[in-house]
Amino acid sequence: MSESGQLKESHNEKDKELLSLRDIHETHQRESSTQLRDLEAQLKSSEQRVSDLNEIESSKLKQQLTDKEAEL
């Protein structure tokens, strides 16, 4: 095989490798974006749950205070 042929073959192999690595990178980016969105949704849900629990606890404490005041 001539030097020119070898260079073309090497170039083609490097091109295939580049395309493969680019595909892997793009797949990783998509997966990372999906994971990030899922984590953000979980965080938002957790924050809402904490807020709800705080409201429930606050209401209970207010009711207890009202009950104690009524006893006096």
N, C-alpha and C positions, 0 to 999 in steps of 0.2 A: 504494500500500500504506500502510496506517495505521501510525502510530508503534508501536502495540501489536503489529501483525503483524511489523514490522521487528525489534522487540525479541525476539519469539518466535523469529524466524528466526536472529537473532544468537545467542540462547541455545542453540538447537539446534546451530548450527555449533560453538560453544564446547564444548558437551557432546560432540559427535563428536570434536573435537580432543582433549579430555581423555581420552576412552576410548581413542583411538588412542595417545596418549602413555603411558597406563597399560599398554596391551598391549605397547608397545615396551619399557617399563621391566621388566615381568614377564619378557619373553623374555630381556632382557639379564641379569636376575638368574639365570634358569635356566641360561643359557649360562655365566655366570661361575661358578656353583656346580659345574657339570660340569667346567669347566676346572680349578678348584681341586682337585676330587677326583682328576682325572687327574694333576695335578702332585704331589699328595700321594702317590699310588701310585708315581709315577716316583721320587720322593725316597726312599720306603721301599725300593724295589727297589735303588736305587743304594747306599743305606746298607748293605743286606744284602750286596750285591756287595763293597763295601769291607771289610766284616767278614770275609767268606769269604776274600778275597785276603789279608787280614792273618793269618788263621789258617794259610793255606797257606804264606805267607812265614815265619811263626814256626816252623812244623813243619820247613821246609827248613833254617832256621838252626839249630834244635836238632839236626837230623840231622847237619849239617856239624860242629857242635861235638862231638857224640858221636864222629863219625869221626875228628876231630883228636885227641881224647882217647885214642882207641884206638891211634892211631899213636905216641903218646908212650909 
